[in-house]
Amino acid sequence: VPSRDTHMGTGVFVTVTVPADKVDEFLKVMEADVKGSRAEKGCQRFDLLDLGDNKFSFYEVYEDADAMAHHKTLPHYKGWADFKAANMDTVGASQTVVKFATTGPFP
C-alpha cells in the first residue's frame, strides 16, 4: 500500500455560479481553457463539471506548483480570467477554490 505521503500532483477544485444569460459565453471561454490546458505539458487533468442550476466546477491537476503557475500565464487561461473579471459581481463573487495534493498511485 502506498504511503499517504506519495505526492502525485497538485490541484484545485474551483466552483462558480454563472448567470443564465452568460452560460453560453462561459462555455465558449471554458472550451478554449479546457482544450488549451489539456495540451499543457504539466497539466495532468482538467475537467469542467456541470453541477446543475448554472453551477460549474473545474477539476485541475498539474505536475507541480510551477506547472500550475505556468498555466496562469497562458492565453487560454486569460480568456477565463477576463470573463471572471467582467462578471466579478456574479461569477467572481460566487467562486470558491479548494487546493489539494493528489496521492497514489493505486493499483
DAZI-V470281 format. One record per backbone hydrogen bond with DSSP energy under -0.5 kcal/mol. NH is the residue of the N-H (numbers start at 1). CO is the residue of the C=O. If there is no record, write none. Layout:
# DAZI-V470281
NH;CO, NH;CO
This chain:
# DAZI-V470281
6;3, 7;5, 8;6, 8;102, 9;102, 10;62, 11;100, 12;60, 13;98, 14;12, 14;58, 15;96, 16;56, 18;54, 22;19, 23;19, 23;20, 26;22, 27;23, 28;24, 29;25, 30;26, 31;27, 32;28, 33;29, 34;30, 35;31, 36;32, 37;33, 38;34, 39;35, 40;37, 43;40, 44;42, 44;61, 45;61, 47;59, 49;47, 49;57, 51;49, 51;55, 52;55, 55;52, 56;16, 57;49, 58;14, 59;47, 60;12, 60;58, 61;45, 62;10, 63;42, 68;64, 69;65, 70;66, 71;67, 72;68, 73;70, 74;71, 77;74, 78;74, 79;75, 80;76, 81;77, 82;78, 83;79, 84;80, 85;81, 86;82, 87;83, 87;84, 88;85, 90;87, 91;87, 92;84, 92;87, 93;88, 94;90, 95;91, 95;92, 96;15, 98;13, 100;11, 102;9, 104;6
